[in-house]
Amino acid sequence: MIHILGGGLAGSEAAWQAASRGQRVVVHEMRPVRSTEVHRTDCLAELVCSNSFRSDKLDNAVGLLKEEMRRLGSLIMRVADEVRVPAGAALAVDRERFAEGVTREIVSHPGITVVREELTDVPDPAVAGGPVIIATGPLTSPSLSERIAALVGHSQLYFYDAVSPIVLADSIDRSRVFRASRWSRSLRGPAAPEPPAPACAVDEGEGDYLNCPFTAQEYETFYQALTTAERATVHDVEKEKFFEGCLPIEVMAHRGVDTLRFGPMKPVGLIEPRTGRQAYAIVQLRQDNMAADHFSLVGFQTQLKWGEQARVFRLIPGLEHAEFVRFGLVHRNTYINGPAVLAETWQVRSRPDLFFAGQISGVEGYVESAASGLLAGINAAAVADGRAPSAPPRTTAMGALAYYASHADARHYQPSNITFGIMAPLEQMDRRLRRDRKARNEAISARALADLGLWIGIE
Ligand SMILES: Cc1cc2nc3c(=O)[nH]c(=O)nc-3n(C[C@H](O)[C@H](O)[C@H](O)COP(=O)(O)OP(=O)(O)OC[C@H]3O[C@@H](n4cnc5c(N)ncnc54)[C@H](O)[C@@H]3O)c2cc1C
């Protein structure tokens, strides 16, 4: 018997996969007995916001992830394909028909029982009679969150997502930025350490950063644009409930003209080689993926509208032509520090019969949540059968996502969408592939699907 907490995208997919492998599954879903701030119906797999599953093409990493899921018999993908609506290269769905379709399939499956109740504790797998999958999502109810925190360690469960924008390395003007770490040894000896920075504006002087230096005039122009830019609408429940260490950059800016220069834009400890002096203010860019083609703006979590982010952040010296891979955001999001807790099979390292899946496991997005549920369901079935769980290779999108959530840097962990940047790079590239990103991405996808086929063969 497998117990699944939460019947969202991850929980529904996990239930389907486990039941398809002959397991008896109980899904505990609290709606409609108790709802969340954003869910509106009692359907399983309700889409809480956009109706888009993003790109459906193989030159895009999320397009690849969806194709891999189809090949693994995904319920979420099958129903999404059945109820798709016109959306160009993206897969968008009729949201009502989608959630109703998933609900119908789950409740009519003979191996699955859906119990409508809020669980306020995590069942002990030894007592419950089999593996347990926690898939209660970003809006996990407070009493259960408390129990999960006790289980994984209070410092390993987060309640807010504060994401800084990420730009493509190729689009940074290298003639305007300089590479340095704060208080590098050549500038200042180890005897004078920098006081610790706030949680979200981290530069402990550990690694190399790209630094964008501002003159006083440039700072003034940037500050004006930032404090007058339009913010995205936020859900009522989220209004102004931010951690002090993770304030949106525009909220910090409103506290005073120099607040940023003493916070995430502080220039101290960074000498600009071109002038030999400290700049008036600095924005730091931190390498964000192993391939070094993505850089994030350190401490720039924000609620500005996406168009406004592009306009305002392109005023940062060196980012005039920046291409944004992902925009910043701040929203309520309950998730564990995956790399500190999980194995790449989505099992808790210290409790192999306990799994996390979905947004709470430290992934970001509808498709990624369902994908982690898919693998957790397969592996929970394996554990219930006494077989060894496994994960697809890192050359696949499924495997790369699982590897990222279990092996990224636990000190700075942030949930991620699937991107080609977190997948294993191609072993060999000719000149055409080096130059042509679309062709390169298609080659990565072709390799992924071939490798997934081999894994399915041995799974
Ligand atoms: C406001 C908001 C907007 C988002 N918008 C998007 C978007 O547009 N596109 C995108 O790709 N991603 C979006 N996400 C991120 C994420 O992809 C979705 O939240 C997605 O639904 C996550 O899937 P899940 O299965 O992990 O969680 P959910 O789909 O939320 O499912 C979790 C389920 O667990 C249930 N539950 C919670 N606590 C308990 C309990 N104690 N006992 C029993 N059941 C419980 C809930 O009722 C829910 O049905 C958004 C997230 C939020 C918070």
The ligand as an SDF file (V2000), in Angstrom:
LIG
                    3D

 53 58  0  0  0  0  0  0  0  0999 V2000
    0.0810   31.2350   -6.5410 C   0  0  0  0  0  0  0  0  0  0  0  0
    0.8640   30.2560   -7.3800 C   0  0  0  0  0  0  0  0  0  0  0  0
    0.8250   30.3680   -8.7750 C   0  0  0  0  0  0  0  0  0  0  0  0
    1.5480   29.4650   -9.5710 C   0  0  0  0  0  0  0  0  0  0  0  0
    1.4900   29.6050  -10.9270 N   0  0  0  0  0  0  0  0  0  0  0  0
    2.1590   28.7360  -11.7140 C   0  0  0  0  0  0  0  0  0  0  0  0
    2.0570   28.8340  -13.1400 C   0  0  0  0  0  0  0  0  0  0  0  0
    1.3620   29.6890  -13.6770 O   0  0  0  0  0  0  0  0  0  0  0  0
    2.7570   27.9460  -13.8940 N   0  0  0  0  0  0  0  0  0  0  0  0
    3.5310   26.9790  -13.3360 C   0  0  0  0  0  0  0  0  0  0  0  0
    4.1300   26.1930  -14.0850 O   0  0  0  0  0  0  0  0  0  0  0  0
    3.6360   26.8510  -11.9950 N   0  0  0  0  0  0  0  0  0  0  0  0
    2.9780   27.7020  -11.1620 C   0  0  0  0  0  0  0  0  0  0  0  0
    3.0720   27.5940   -9.7930 N   0  0  0  0  0  0  0  0  0  0  0  0
    4.0120   26.6160   -9.2140 C   0  0  0  0  0  0  0  0  0  0  0  0
    3.5800   25.1370   -9.2050 C   0  0  0  0  0  0  0  0  0  0  0  0
    3.8760   24.6020  -10.4600 O   0  0  0  0  0  0  0  0  0  0  0  0
    2.1740   24.8380   -8.8620 C   0  0  0  0  0  0  0  0  0  0  0  0
    1.9630   25.2720   -7.5560 O   0  0  0  0  0  0  0  0  0  0  0  0
    1.8270   23.3350   -8.9930 C   0  0  0  0  0  0  0  0  0  0  0  0
    0.4540   23.1900   -8.7660 O   0  0  0  0  0  0  0  0  0  0  0  0
    2.6180   22.4420   -8.0700 C   0  0  0  0  0  0  0  0  0  0  0  0
    2.1400   21.1110   -8.1340 O   0  0  0  0  0  0  0  0  0  0  0  0
    2.1000   20.2070   -6.8100 P   0  0  0  0  0  0  0  0  0  0  0  0
    1.4780   18.9260   -7.1640 O   0  0  0  0  0  0  0  0  0  0  0  0
    3.4440   20.1840   -6.1960 O   0  0  0  0  0  0  0  0  0  0  0  0
    1.1610   21.0320   -5.7920 O   0  0  0  0  0  0  0  0  0  0  0  0
   -0.4130   21.3140   -5.8900 P   0  0  0  0  0  0  0  0  0  0  0  0
   -0.8690   21.2460   -7.2980 O   0  0  0  0  0  0  0  0  0  0  0  0
   -0.6540   22.5640   -5.1130 O   0  0  0  0  0  0  0  0  0  0  0  0
   -1.0450   20.0720   -5.1240 O   0  0  0  0  0  0  0  0  0  0  0  0
   -0.8840   19.8990   -3.7360 C   0  0  0  0  0  0  0  0  0  0  0  0
   -2.1750   19.3620   -3.1670 C   0  0  0  0  0  0  0  0  0  0  0  0
   -1.9840   19.0490   -1.7930 O   0  0  0  0  0  0  0  0  0  0  0  0
   -3.1400   19.4080   -1.0670 C   0  0  0  0  0  0  0  0  0  0  0  0
   -2.7630   19.5700    0.3310 N   0  0  0  0  0  0  0  0  0  0  0  0
   -2.0290   20.5590    0.9130 C   0  0  0  0  0  0  0  0  0  0  0  0
   -1.8740   20.3240    2.2360 N   0  0  0  0  0  0  0  0  0  0  0  0
   -2.5050   19.1520    2.4890 C   0  0  0  0  0  0  0  0  0  0  0  0
   -2.7010   18.3700    3.6760 C   0  0  0  0  0  0  0  0  0  0  0  0
   -2.2090   18.7620    4.8600 N   0  0  0  0  0  0  0  0  0  0  0  0
   -3.3930   17.2120    3.6000 N   0  0  0  0  0  0  0  0  0  0  0  0
   -3.9370   16.8020    2.4090 C   0  0  0  0  0  0  0  0  0  0  0  0
   -3.7820   17.5100    1.2610 N   0  0  0  0  0  0  0  0  0  0  0  0
   -3.0670   18.6680    1.3060 C   0  0  0  0  0  0  0  0  0  0  0  0
   -3.6290   20.6730   -1.7640 C   0  0  0  0  0  0  0  0  0  0  0  0
   -5.0080   20.8860   -1.5700 O   0  0  0  0  0  0  0  0  0  0  0  0
   -3.2980   20.3770   -3.2330 C   0  0  0  0  0  0  0  0  0  0  0  0
   -4.3860   19.8120   -3.9140 O   0  0  0  0  0  0  0  0  0  0  0  0
    2.3490   28.4610   -8.9650 C   0  0  0  0  0  0  0  0  0  0  0  0
    2.3800   28.3550   -7.5750 C   0  0  0  0  0  0  0  0  0  0  0  0
    1.6450   29.2410   -6.7800 C   0  0  0  0  0  0  0  0  0  0  0  0
    1.6850   29.1000   -5.2970 C   0  0  0  0  0  0  0  0  0  0  0  0
  1  2  1  0
  2  3  1  0
  2 52  2  0
  3  4  2  0
  4  5  1  0
  4 50  1  0
  5  6  2  0
  6  7  1  0
  6 13  1  0
  7  8  2  0
  7  9  1  0
  9 10  1  0
 10 11  2  0
 10 12  1  0
 12 13  2  0
 13 14  1  0
 14 15  1  0
 14 50  1  0
 15 16  1  0
 16 17  1  0
 16 18  1  0
 18 19  1  0
 18 20  1  0
 20 21  1  0
 20 22  1  0
 22 23  1  0
 23 24  1  0
 24 25  2  0
 24 26  1  0
 24 27  1  0
 27 28  1  0
 28 29  2  0
 28 30  1  0
 28 31  1  0
 31 32  1  0
 32 33  1  0
 33 34  1  0
 33 48  1  0
 34 35  1  0
 35 36  1  0
 35 46  1  0
 36 37  1  0
 36 45  1  0
 37 38  2  0
 38 39  1  0
 39 40  1  0
 39 45  2  0
 40 41  1  0
 40 42  2  0
 42 43  1  0
 43 44  2  0
 44 45  1  0
 46 47  1  0
 46 48  1  0
 48 49  1  0
 50 51  2  0
 51 52  1  0
 52 53  1  0
M  END
$$$$
